[in-house]
Amino acid sequence: MKKLLIIGYVWPEPNSSAAGSRMMQLITFFQWQNYQVTFASPAQLSEHMVDLEASNVSVSEIKLNCTSFDGFIQELQPDVVMYDRFMMEEQFGWRVIEHCPQALRLLDTEDSFCLRHARHQAYKQGREMNNGDILSSDLAQREIASIFRCDLSLMISKHEIELLQSLFKVDASLLHLCPFMLSDELLNQVNPSYQERNDFMVIGNFRHAPNWDAVLWLKQQIWPLIRKQIPDAKLNVYGAYPPPKATDLHDEKSGFLVKGWVDDAIFAMQSAKVCIAPLRFGAGIKGKLAEAMICSTPSVTTNIGIEGMQTDLVWPGMVANEAQQIADAAVKLYQDEKIWKQCSDLGPKNASILYQQQVAFDALKDCLNVIIEDLAIHRQANFIGSMLNHHHHKSTKYMAQWIEAKNQIEPKIK
């Protein structure tokens, strides 16, 4: 049986984030391909992490800058190693190359860190982002170098693939579009009607800066405009890891209800009449909006929100970028049953075009098979990647060895 090693930045939390859900979808894909999957991470165990062993995934806790990983991977000898975000490739890539040089090296990006960071910085400065903001970023140099060093990077958005090819000249052979991969059961579920639903909702992990900004914008500007038109309206604010500054926003009187963690995000989305996602920066594609689609819940979001999620059909909701426009769109969807029904019906249709599991599975299978069949030739064609591996991993190797030696010496000194 073939072996896959996933080196995770965090332990998967599918009920907390879209990244966690997508990781579980990737695990399902590799199991469908008859891989024995091992998930390893240096992160601390978390209260909301999924029970991987219940999904027939082996679990290993690993350490940064420690030779114990060398023995671990030498014994495992995986056929494929998948890094969960570029930081894990930076940390463990040289060890993988040293001990398993023939293993296929995949990078799962989730979203483009450098794009999200550049947009955030430009937003804080009150201006539009430009390409110079990305090109001048240390984060971009690290992330793009990691993409070149890997055999293939799984990209969640067409927009990000186009950016990598045009701005950083990454060859198409190093990139594969791998969006959400949703089962037929999710895509074809029976959803409640307009009359069976109540309230507005917003959802998102509070540790993700774009989500916190969206909640704050709702509280300070958008929600008062909605309540002015619908005085008894309620907004349910869901999301994992709400900090005190978020729970302090809870206000029964104004109907702004910070509920935090929700056990069943799909049920919460199905219960809501309208989903609001006023995102002012970010990258990738948005799990909350994909869930809104499959739950037939019309959404109000921004140009950032719909990026990478559009089809030839109309957006299943409304798109606006200013507080008053967002409020007016949300009120219209909430009060006009005819418009609500039109948008509601479009949700599953859009999702079926974008996120059919079997379509994504077949495309990824074919892509991997082509690369694996001629891996040596594939790597020869990626000279930049070979060069970066040679130089970067030499320096990373010696730095890691220095840190390990330092960690061994310090306890003795104390």
Protein Blocks (a to p, Z undefined) as FASTA:
>chain_A
ZZdddddfbdcdfklbmklmmmmmmmmmmmmnopacddddfbdcdfkbccfklnopacdd
ddehiaklmmmmmmnopabdcdehjklmmmmmmmmmmmmmmbccdddekiafklmmmmmm
mmmnopacdfklmmmpmklmmmmmmmmmpmbdcdfbfklmmmmmmmnopafklpccdddd
ddfklmmcccddfklpgcjdddddfklmklmmmmmmmmmmmmmmmmmmmmmbccddedeh
iafklmmmpcfknopacebjafblmlmmmmpmbdcdddfbdedjdfklmmmmmnopacdd
dfklmgopacfbdcebdddfbfklmmmmmmmmmmmmmlmmmmmmmmmmmmmmmmgmklmm
mmmmmmmmmmmmmmmlmmmmmmmlmmmmmmmmmmmmmmmmmmmmmmmmmmmmZZ
